[in-house]
Structures are given as structure tokens and as C-alpha cells.
């Protein structure tokens, strides 16, 4: 596969603390092809805006309600089995959305 974006050995420091140290990642050309083939540029724009709006809205709501500590405490009390169960439950709508997107692309 061909790399569209590649970053090597990234480091971000805040004062003397390294928040990110030595991160390397690559975005392959085929990772956005599904959305591009189905909805072209408008689809990529809508998908990007939707991700930003939903995640930003959730973060704003949690900040406004002063609920970040509650979320952290909930995660801290999870056992490995329940964490895996919640992760699997979260994957179900993502798998459905992926199927709905990809079924119209693949012949």
C-alpha cells in the first residue's frame, strides 16, 4: 500500500514533560477509499465534520456537567471482562455503519 501521510518520531513537550515521545504513524491510501468511492469529496467533508461535532459535543457536555471524574471512576472500577464487553458493545454500531457504507462500494 502507498502511504498518503507518514510521520516519524514525533515528540510534543509541555514545559519539561513529554506528552508524546517517539510516535510514528502512517495513513495508507486505501483507508479513506470507501468513503471517497461512495460519496466523493462531500462525503469526506461530512464524515469529518460529523466526527468533530459529535466528539466535540460530547466533550463539551462532559466538561459543562463536571463529569470527567465520574467517567474516570467508572473506567477505574471496570474489570477486564466488563471492559471487553463494553468495547464489544460499542463495536456493534460501528460494524453496522461500516457494513452500510461498504456494501454499496464492493460489487
Backbone torsions as a table, in degrees:
resi	resn	phi	psi	omega
1	UNK	NA	154.3	-179.4
2	UNK	-98.1	133.0	179.4
3	UNK	-80.8	126.9	176.1
4	UNK	-86.8	-43.1	177.9
5	UNK	-129.8	133.6	178.0
6	UNK	-140.7	130.1	177.5
7	UNK	-128.0	135.8	-176.2
8	UNK	-126.0	131.7	172.8
9	UNK	55.4	54.4	178.6
10	UNK	-79.6	141.3	176.8
11	UNK	-138.5	134.3	176.0
12	UNK	-130.6	124.1	-178.2
13	UNK	-117.9	142.6	172.2
14	UNK	-118.7	102.8	-172.9
15	UNK	68.2	-124.1	178.3
16	UNK	-98.1	3.8	-176.1
17	UNK	-102.3	127.1	177.7
18	UNK	-87.1	110.3	177.7
19	UNK	-76.2	-37.6	177.8
20	UNK	-133.7	131.3	-177.1
21	UNK	-140.1	113.9	174.0
22	UNK	74.7	31.9	-179.0
23	UNK	-84.2	134.7	176.6
24	UNK	-128.2	132.9	176.8
25	UNK	-146.5	159.6	179.4
26	UNK	-137.6	136.2	173.2
27	UNK	-109.1	118.4	-176.7
28	UNK	-79.6	157.0	-178.1
29	UNK	-63.8	-33.7	-176.1
30	UNK	-80.9	-4.9	-176.0
31	UNK	-72.5	-22.3	178.3
32	UNK	-114.8	7.2	-176.2
33	UNK	-64.9	-35.8	-178.6
34	UNK	-59.5	-48.2	178.5
35	UNK	-68.0	-40.0	-177.7
36	UNK	-63.7	-45.3	-177.6
37	UNK	-65.6	-33.3	-177.0
38	UNK	-83.6	-48.6	-171.4
39	UNK	-121.7	2.6	177.2
40	UNK	57.6	-149.2	-172.9
41	UNK	-64.5	-39.0	179.4
42	UNK	-61.6	-37.3	178.9
43	UNK	-65.5	-41.5	176.9
44	UNK	-63.8	-40.6	179.7
45	UNK	-65.3	-46.0	-179.8
46	UNK	-64.3	-43.0	179.1
47	UNK	-62.5	-43.7	178.7
48	UNK	-64.4	-45.1	179.2
49	UNK	-64.7	-41.0	179.4
50	UNK	-62.0	-42.6	178.9
51	UNK	-62.8	-44.2	-179.7
52	UNK	-65.9	-43.8	-178.2
53	UNK	-65.8	-46.8	-177.7
54	UNK	-66.7	-50.0	-178.6
55	UNK	-67.6	-38.4	176.8
56	UNK	-66.7	-39.1	177.6
57	UNK	-64.5	-42.6	177.9
58	UNK	-64.6	-42.4	178.5
59	UNK	-64.6	-40.8	178.3
60	UNK	-65.0	-41.7	179.2
61	UNK	-63.2	-44.8	179.0
62	UNK	-64.8	-37.0	178.3
63	UNK	-69.2	-43.2	-179.6
64	UNK	-63.0	-38.2	-179.7
65	UNK	-85.1	-0.1	-177.6
66	UNK	53.3	48.2	-172.3
67	UNK	-110.5	6.5	-178.9
68	UNK	-63.8	-36.7	179.5
69	UNK	-66.7	-34.9	176.1
70	UNK	-64.2	-40.1	176.9
71	UNK	-64.2	-43.4	178.4
72	UNK	-62.6	-42.0	178.2
73	UNK	-65.2	-38.0	178.2
74	UNK	-62.5	-45.4	177.9
75	UNK	-63.3	-36.7	-178.3
76	UNK	-67.4	-27.9	-177.7
77	UNK	-88.8	-5.7	-179.0
78	UNK	-72.1	139.9	170.1
79	UNK	-84.7	163.3	178.7
80	UNK	-57.0	-36.1	-179.1
81	UNK	-68.9	-43.6	179.2
82	UNK	-70.2	-33.2	175.8
83	UNK	-63.4	-42.0	177.5
84	UNK	-65.0	-38.5	178.5
85	UNK	-64.5	-45.2	177.6
86	UNK	-64.2	-37.1	177.2
87	UNK	-64.9	-44.6	178.5
88	UNK	-62.9	-40.2	178.2
89	UNK	-63.7	-36.7	176.8
90	UNK	-70.1	-25.4	179.9
91	UNK	-75.3	-22.3	-177.3
92	UNK	-61.3	-51.3	178.1
93	UNK	-67.0	-31.5	177.2
94	UNK	-66.4	-40.2	177.5
95	UNK	-65.3	-39.9	177.6
96	UNK	-63.6	-42.9	178.3
97	UNK	-66.2	-38.6	177.5
98	UNK	-64.3	-42.7	178.4
99	UNK	-62.9	-43.6	-179.6
100	UNK	-62.6	-33.4	178.7
101	UNK	-75.9	-46.9	-172.0
102	UNK	-79.6	-23.8	-176.5
103	UNK	-66.1	-23.5	179.6
104	UNK	-91.2	-10.3	-179.8
105	UNK	-91.3	-48.7	-176.6
106	UNK	-76.2	136.7	179.7
107	UNK	-72.5	NA	NA
